[in-house]
Amino acid sequence: MPDVIFNGPEGRLEGRYHHSDNPNAPLALILHPHPQYGGAMNNKVVYNLFTTFKKRGFSVLRFNFRGVGRSQGDYDHGVGELSDAAAALDWMQTHNPNAPAVWIGGFSFGAWISMQLLMRRPEVAGFISVAPPANMYDFSFLAPCPSSGIIIHGDQDVLVPRKDIKKLVEKLKAQKGITIHYDEIPDADHFFENSLDKLMASVDDYLDMRLNGTDEDDAD
């Protein structure tokens, strides 16, 4: 997969991009964990989400937020990182003008950013939110959440307590017009250190359902 450099709001952003052979392929954007705690686009969860969408024929991008790796700029407490994500999606859409749908995936901090992005981009058809830090950041902006998706959490996550995730899930499930799925991975910590296969099996099961049109909210 080629390295790419594209323009962000505060300078160049570094990414890894797979371009599908299908000119009408859907798009997927994957966002990494917190930049100040080692989060980067080569994180194992991010890489595996990227690979899953690639195998399904998507054109897919993962990239480093500002100040990470070769991406220019400085950490901006989520505000600038949201602008980075929007610039990344703009870049993908410029190169894929016929894409019928966009999916977004995020892990931890990246899940928080991804949920904000989908509020601003009506073309987002679905989301994969892995370990969203519902106890650390305000998710009240999801009112209403415009897209169906799945939230996945490890039942041994000590950084994001189960009660906070469940509160977020129940709030979203009560909204009309979307379907929110929730999966809890047994014996998994926040980083899915020894549970990556279980996490990705959950993602694949959800994508099988959505992309094969067996859910009431078909992706495309």
Secondary structure, 3 states (H helix, E strand, C coil): CCEEEEEECCEEEEEEEECCCCCCCCEEEEECCCHHHCCCCCCHHHHHHHHHHHHCCCEEEEECCCCCCCCCCCCCCCHHHHHHHHHHHHHHHHHCCCCCCEEEEEECHHHHHHHHHHHHCCCEEEEEEECCCCCCCCCCCCCCCCCEEEEEEECCCCCCCHHHHHHHHHHHHCCCCCCEEEEEECCCCCCCCCCHHHHHHHHHHHHHHHHCCCCCCCCC
